[in-house]
């Protein structure tokens, strides 16, 4: 289902504001005469670990209490829209990197530029350039990189070896061949899991095939490079080497007999596999993505921003600065396996001696964020339904991509 836009939400401001006065952090921050409470909205699994970091911040800043609210990713976007419309929301908020243009254009995020001298932890030179590009909207810096991630290949080394691969597939052809051989192990066995709910999947493979996605504000989604990538991914579903609607979480399917012996995901899976499938020790590994023209992966992660309408600007900025310290980010790595965004943290041995993290570090050298434009979220949502018609409904690929391209052109021209 397509998400609401900021404009739609703003149009409902009057209707919503009366009903939502209790949902935000504005106006409720004072506890007594001296202690301030700041509200932080975090998303997904990482938000569940955030209170542990917040406790450390509170111990160093006894006059500030941090109230963390965890939002599911699938509802967070709409809740943020509501906050913008009502001007009542958190003081600090986690922002998906693709959301920055949309909420930046809505003036919902405070420009941090005037405060860099006071809080040098927020300075651009502390971070990787690719992640800094996701914090910009026009001439404003509306966020600071919190953690970064990319996608790599996870695979069962024992099962790949039985299929004739002593190392991970290096090319698109090898990936297809390995998946086919792993599927041939028998009924209810597959070669690879491809997450069709992952917005960047098609775009990532299209880039590997040489597609520029968008050029001069024109979408290129019905061009040969993009079409070939879609056909390549769809071939895994057509021959059954990738399942549709298997109904199993990835860890149970990855361990044991290896129903799904390969999948593409981010660094958070390392900790999950180690915690939930310790018996797989020495039977799995990570690898950089197989290449076609290149092996570009998707650079993701999250930023932290200050809500434009916060009444606790100084406390919110202090929290952002604390979260941007290399030592805080290394602690966050321990808690959530989220990769630090600060360059200094990457010099720590925790990141230089772990074989799986080294792979991710290598993949980061061949990773790019999705286009940082405010229309991207709408385009990325649209691609999911387009691909579903293809892999589930056997729709004509060229026809569907022509339609997707035309719709994307309309979105870009709004």
C-alpha positions as CSV (number, residue, x, y, z in Angstrom):
1,X,0.0,0.0,0.0
2,X,1.3,3.4,-0.9
3,X,2.3,5.6,2.0
4,X,0.8,9.1,2.6
5,X,2.9,12.1,1.6
6,X,3.9,15.0,3.8
7,X,1.6,17.3,1.8
8,X,-1.4,15.0,2.4
9,X,-0.6,14.9,6.1
10,X,-0.2,18.7,6.3
11,X,-3.6,19.1,4.6
12,X,-5.1,17.3,7.6
13,X,-3.4,19.3,10.2
14,X,-6.4,21.0,11.6
15,X,-8.4,17.8,11.9
16,X,-5.5,16.0,13.5
17,X,-4.0,18.5,15.8
18,X,-6.8,18.4,18.4
19,X,-6.7,14.6,18.6
20,X,-3.0,14.3,18.9
21,X,-2.0,16.7,21.5
22,X,-1.1,13.8,23.8
23,X,1.2,11.9,21.4
24,X,4.2,14.2,21.3
25,X,7.1,15.2,23.5
26,X,6.5,19.0,23.2
27,X,5.4,20.6,26.4
28,X,5.9,17.6,28.6
29,X,9.6,17.7,29.0
30,X,10.0,19.4,32.4
31,X,10.1,17.2,35.5
32,X,10.3,19.4,38.4
33,X,12.3,22.6,38.0
34,X,15.6,21.2,36.7
35,X,15.3,17.9,35.0
36,X,14.3,17.7,31.3
37,X,12.8,14.7,29.6
38,X,13.6,14.3,25.9
39,X,11.6,11.9,23.8
40,X,13.4,9.8,21.2
41,X,11.7,7.9,18.5
42,X,13.6,4.8,17.3
43,X,12.5,2.2,14.8
44,X,12.7,-1.5,14.5
45,X,15.0,-3.9,16.4
46,X,17.6,-1.2,17.1
47,X,15.1,0.8,19.1
48,X,14.8,-2.0,21.5
49,X,18.4,-1.7,22.5
50,X,18.5,2.1,22.5
51,X,17.4,2.4,26.2
52,X,20.6,0.8,27.3
53,X,22.7,3.5,25.6
54,X,20.3,6.1,26.8
55,X,20.9,5.0,30.4
56,X,24.6,5.7,29.9
57,X,23.8,9.2,28.5
58,X,21.6,9.9,31.5
59,X,24.4,8.9,33.9
60,X,26.7,11.5,32.3
61,X,23.8,14.0,32.1
62,X,21.8,13.7,35.3
63,X,19.6,16.6,34.4
64,X,18.3,14.9,31.3
65,X,16.0,11.9,31.1
66,X,15.6,10.0,27.9
67,X,12.3,8.5,27.0
68,X,12.7,6.1,24.1
69,X,9.7,5.1,22.1
70,X,10.1,2.1,19.7
71,X,8.2,2.3,16.5
72,X,7.8,-0.6,14.0
73,X,9.3,0.4,10.6
74,X,6.0,-0.3,8.8
75,X,4.1,2.3,10.8
76,X,6.9,4.8,11.6
77,X,6.5,6.8,8.3
78,X,2.8,7.5,8.9
79,X,3.5,8.4,12.5
80,X,6.1,10.9,11.5
81,X,3.7,12.4,9.0
82,X,1.2,12.9,11.9
83,X,3.9,14.5,14.0
84,X,4.8,16.9,11.2
85,X,1.2,17.8,10.6
86,X,0.5,18.5,14.3
87,X,3.9,20.0,15.1
88,X,3.9,17.7,18.1
89,X,6.4,14.9,18.1
90,X,9.6,13.7,19.6
91,X,12.7,15.8,20.3
92,X,15.1,13.4,18.6
93,X,14.1,10.9,15.9
94,X,15.7,8.2,13.9
95,X,15.4,8.8,10.2
96,X,15.7,6.2,7.5
97,X,18.2,7.7,5.0
98,X,15.7,7.7,2.2
99,X,13.2,9.7,4.2
100,X,15.5,12.7,4.7
101,X,14.5,14.5,1.5
102,X,10.8,14.1,2.2
103,X,11.0,15.4,5.7
104,X,13.7,17.9,5.0
105,X,11.5,19.5,2.4
106,X,8.7,19.6,4.9
107,X,11.0,21.6,7.2
108,X,10.4,19.0,9.9
109,X,14.1,18.6,10.7
110,X,16.3,21.2,12.4
111,X,19.3,22.4,10.5
112,X,22.3,21.4,12.6
113,X,24.8,23.6,10.7
114,X,24.8,26.5,13.3
115,X,25.6,24.1,16.1
116,X,28.6,22.2,14.7
117,X,31.2,24.5,16.5
118,X,29.5,23.9,19.8
119,X,29.2,20.2,19.2
120,X,32.2,19.1,17.2
121,X,31.1,15.4,17.3
122,X,28.6,16.4,14.6
123,X,31.2,17.7,12.1
124,X,31.1,16.2,8.7
125,X,34.8,15.2,8.6
126,X,34.1,12.6,11.3
127,X,31.9,10.5,8.9
128,X,32.2,8.6,5.6
129,X,31.3,10.9,2.7
130,X,28.6,8.5,1.4
131,X,26.7,8.7,4.6
132,X,27.1,12.4,4.9
133,X,25.3,12.8,1.5
134,X,22.2,11.3,3.1
135,X,22.0,14.0,5.8
136,X,21.7,16.9,3.4
137,X,18.7,18.6,2.1
138,X,19.4,21.6,-0.1
139,X,21.9,23.7,1.9
140,X,20.9,22.4,5.3
141,X,22.4,19.5,7.4
142,X,19.3,17.9,8.8
143,X,20.7,14.8,10.4
144,X,23.9,13.1,11.5
145,X,24.8,9.6,10.5
146,X,24.1,7.2,13.3
147,X,24.9,3.8,11.8
148,X,25.6,2.5,8.4
149,X,25.0,-0.8,6.7
150,X,25.2,-2.5,3.4
151,X,24.1,-5.8,2.0
152,X,26.3,-8.9,1.6
153,X,25.8,-12.5,0.8
154,X,25.3,-15.0,3.7
155,X,25.9,-18.6,2.8
156,X,26.3,-22.0,4.3
157,X,29.9,-23.0,3.6
158,X,29.3,-26.7,4.2
159,X,26.3,-26.9,1.8
160,X,28.0,-24.8,-0.9
161,X,31.0,-27.1,-0.7
162,X,28.8,-30.1,-1.3
163,X,27.4,-28.3,-4.3
164,X,30.9,-27.8,-5.7
165,X,31.7,-24.4,-4.4
166,X,34.8,-24.0,-2.1
167,X,34.1,-20.3,-1.9
168,X,31.1,-18.0,-2.3
169,X,29.7,-17.4,-5.8
170,X,31.7,-14.6,-7.4
171,X,29.5,-13.7,-10.4
172,X,25.8,-13.6,-11.3
173,X,26.3,-16.8,-13.3
174,X,27.9,-18.6,-10.4
175,X,25.1,-17.4,-8.0
176,X,22.5,-18.8,-10.4
177,X,24.4,-22.0,-10.8
178,X,24.9,-22.5,-7.1
179,X,21.3,-21.8,-6.3
180,X,20.1,-24.3,-8.9
181,X,22.4,-27.0,-7.5
182,X,21.3,-26.3,-4.0
183,X,17.6,-26.5,-5.1
184,X,18.4,-29.9,-6.6
185,X,19.1,-31.3,-3.1
186,X,15.4,-32.3,-2.9
187,X,11.8,-31.4,-2.2
188,X,11.4,-28.3,0.1
189,X,15.0,-27.3,-0.4
190,X,15.9,-24.0,-2.0
191,X,19.0,-22.3,-3.3
192,X,18.5,-18.7,-2.1
193,X,16.1,-16.4,-0.3
194,X,15.4,-13.1,-2.1
195,X,13.5,-10.6,0.0
196,X,10.9,-9.2,-2.2
197,X,9.8,-6.7,0.5
198,X,13.3,-5.1,0.4
199,X,12.9,-1.9,-1.6
200,X,16.5,-1.7,-2.8
201,X,16.6,-5.3,-4.2
202,X,15.8,-4.6,-7.8
203,X,17.6,-1.3,-7.9
204,X,20.8,-2.8,-6.4
205,X,20.9,-5.6,-9.0
206,X,20.1,-3.1,-11.8
207,X,23.1,-1.0,-10.7
208,X,25.2,-4.1,-10.8
209,X,24.1,-4.5,-14.4
210,X,25.1,-0.9,-15.3
211,X,21.8,0.9,-14.8
212,X,22.0,4.5,-13.6
213,X,18.4,4.3,-12.4
214,X,17.7,8.0,-13.0
215,X,19.6,10.4,-15.3
216,X,18.7,14.1,-15.8
217,X,15.5,13.6,-13.8
218,X,14.4,10.8,-16.2
219,X,13.8,7.3,-14.9
220,X,15.6,4.4,-16.7
221,X,13.5,1.6,-15.4
222,X,12.4,0.2,-18.8
223,X,15.9,0.2,-20.3
224,X,17.8,-3.0,-21.2
225,X,20.1,-2.9,-18.1
226,X,17.1,-2.7,-15.7
227,X,15.0,-5.2,-17.6
228,X,17.8,-7.8,-17.7
229,X,18.3,-7.4,-13.9
230,X,14.6,-8.0,-13.3
231,X,14.6,-11.0,-15.5
232,X,17.6,-12.4,-13.7
233,X,16.0,-12.0,-10.3
234,X,12.7,-13.4,-11.6
235,X,14.4,-16.5,-12.9
236,X,15.1,-17.7,-9.4
237,X,11.3,-17.7,-8.7
238,X,10.4,-19.2,-12.0
239,X,12.6,-22.2,-11.6
240,X,11.9,-22.6,-7.8
241,X,15.4,-22.0,-6.6
242,X,13.9,-19.1,-4.6
243,X,10.7,-19.6,-2.7
244,X,7.6,-17.4,-2.7
245,X,5.7,-17.2,0.6
246,X,7.7,-19.9,2.4
247,X,6.4,-18.7,5.8
248,X,9.7,-19.3,7.6
249,X,12.0,-16.8,9.3
250,X,15.4,-16.8,7.8
251,X,17.3,-18.2,10.8
252,X,15.3,-21.4,11.2
253,X,15.5,-21.8,7.4
254,X,19.2,-21.2,7.3
255,X,20.2,-23.6,10.0
256,X,19.7,-27.4,10.2
257,X,19.3,-28.8,6.7
258,X,19.6,-25.4,5.2
259,X,16.2,-25.0,3.6
260,X,17.5,-21.6,2.6
261,X,21.3,-21.8,2.4
262,X,22.0,-18.4,0.9
263,X,20.4,-15.0,1.5
264,X,21.3,-11.3,1.1
265,X,21.0,-9.1,4.1
266,X,22.8,-6.6,6.4
267,X,25.3,-6.8,9.2
268,X,22.6,-7.3,11.9
269,X,22.3,-10.9,10.8
270,X,25.7,-11.8,12.1
271,X,24.7,-11.4,15.7
272,X,21.3,-13.1,15.1
273,X,22.9,-16.2,13.5
274,X,25.5,-16.4,16.3
275,X,22.9,-16.0,19.0
276,X,20.1,-18.2,17.5
277,X,22.1,-20.8,15.6
278,X,25.4,-21.3,17.5
279,X,25.6,-24.9,16.2
280,X,26.4,-23.4,12.8
281,X,29.8,-22.2,13.9
282,X,32.3,-22.7,11.1
283,X,29.5,-23.7,8.7
284,X,28.6,-20.3,7.4
285,X,30.3,-17.1,6.2
286,X,29.7,-13.8,4.5
287,X,30.9,-12.6,1.1
288,X,30.7,-9.5,-1.0
289,X,27.9,-9.6,-3.5
290,X,28.5,-11.5,-6.8
291,X,29.3,-9.2,-9.7
292,X,27.9,-8.5,-13.1
293,X,29.3,-5.2,-14.4
294,X,30.1,-4.5,-10.8
295,X,29.0,-5.7,-7.4
296,X,27.5,-2.5,-6.0
297,X,25.4,-3.0,-2.9
298,X,23.0,-0.7,-1.2
299,X,24.4,1.7,1.4
300,X,21.8,2.1,4.1
301,X,21.6,2.9,7.7
302,X,19.9,5.5,9.8
303,X,20.5,9.1,10.8
304,X,19.5,10.9,13.9
305,X,17.7,14.3,13.6
306,X,16.3,16.9,15.8
307,X,12.6,17.6,15.3
308,X,12.1,21.1,14.2
309,X,9.4,21.8,16.8
310,X,11.3,20.5,19.8
311,X,11.2,22.6,23.0
312,X,14.5,21.0,24.2
313,X,16.9,21.9,21.5
314,X,20.1,22.0,23.7
315,X,19.3,18.7,25.3
316,X,18.5,17.1,22.0
317,X,21.7,18.3,20.4
318,X,23.7,17.0,23.4
319,X,22.1,13.6,22.9
320,X,23.1,13.6,19.2
321,X,26.6,14.6,20.1
322,X,26.8,11.7,22.6
323,X,25.5,9.2,20.1
324,X,28.2,10.4,17.6
325,X,31.1,9.7,19.8
326,X,33.2,6.7,18.5
327,X,33.2,5.1,21.9
328,X,29.4,5.3,22.1
329,X,29.1,3.8,18.6
330,X,31.4,0.9,19.5
331,X,29.2,0.2,22.4
332,X,26.2,0.3,20.1
333,X,28.0,-2.2,17.9
334,X,28.2,-4.6,20.8
335,X,24.5,-4.2,21.6
336,X,23.0,-4.2,18.1
337,X,25.7,-5.2,15.6
338,X,25.0,-1.9,13.9
339,X,28.1,-0.6,12.1
340,X,29.6,2.7,13.3
341,X,29.2,5.8,11.0
342,X,32.3,7.5,12.4
343,X,35.6,6.8,10.7
344,X,37.6,6.7,13.9
345,X,35.5,3.8,15.3
346,X,36.5,1.7,12.3
347,X,40.1,1.7,13.5
348,X,39.1,-0.3,16.5
349,X,40.2,-3.9,16.6
350,X,36.6,-5.0,17.0
351,X,36.1,-4.1,13.4
352,X,39.6,-5.0,12.0
353,X,39.9,-8.5,13.3
354,X,36.4,-10.0,12.8
355,X,36.2,-11.9,9.4
356,X,32.6,-11.2,8.8
357,X,32.9,-7.5,9.6
358,X,35.9,-7.3,7.4
359,X,33.7,-8.5,4.5
360,X,31.2,-5.8,5.3
361,X,33.9,-3.3,5.4
362,X,35.1,-4.5,2.0
363,X,31.5,-4.2,0.6
364,X,31.2,-0.7,1.9
365,X,33.8,0.3,-0.6
366,X,31.4,-0.8,-3.3
367,X,28.1,0.5,-1.9
368,X,26.0,3.5,-2.8
369,X,22.9,5.0,-1.2
370,X,19.7,5.0,-3.2
371,X,19.1,8.4,-5.0
372,X,18.7,11.1,-2.3
373,X,15.6,12.8,-3.7
374,X,12.3,13.4,-2.0
375,X,10.4,11.4,-4.6
376,X,12.4,8.3,-4.0
377,X,10.3,6.8,-1.2
378,X,7.2,6.9,-3.5
379,X,9.2,5.3,-6.3
380,X,10.6,2.7,-4.1
381,X,7.2,1.7,-2.8
382,X,5.9,1.5,-6.3
383,X,8.6,-1.0,-7.4
384,X,7.5,-3.6,-4.8
385,X,4.0,-3.9,-6.4
386,X,5.5,-3.9,-9.9
387,X,7.8,-6.8,-9.2
388,X,5.1,-8.7,-7.4
389,X,3.0,-8.7,-10.6
390,X,6.0,-10.2,-12.3
391,X,7.2,-12.9,-9.9
392,X,3.8,-13.8,-8.6
393,X,1.5,-13.1,-11.5
394,X,3.8,-13.9,-14.4
395,X,3.1,-10.5,-15.9
396,X,4.9,-9.3,-19.0
397,X,8.2,-7.8,-17.8
398,X,8.5,-5.2,-20.5
399,X,4.9,-4.0,-20.1
400,X,5.1,-3.8,-16.3
401,X,8.4,-1.9,-16.4
402,X,7.1,0.5,-19.1
403,X,4.2,1.2,-16.8
404,X,6.5,1.6,-13.7
405,X,8.8,3.9,-15.7
406,X,5.9,6.1,-16.8
407,X,4.5,6.3,-13.2
408,X,8.0,7.1,-11.9
409,X,8.3,9.9,-14.5
410,X,5.1,11.4,-13.2
411,X,6.4,11.2,-9.6
412,X,9.6,12.9,-10.5
413,X,7.8,15.7,-12.3
414,X,5.5,16.5,-9.4
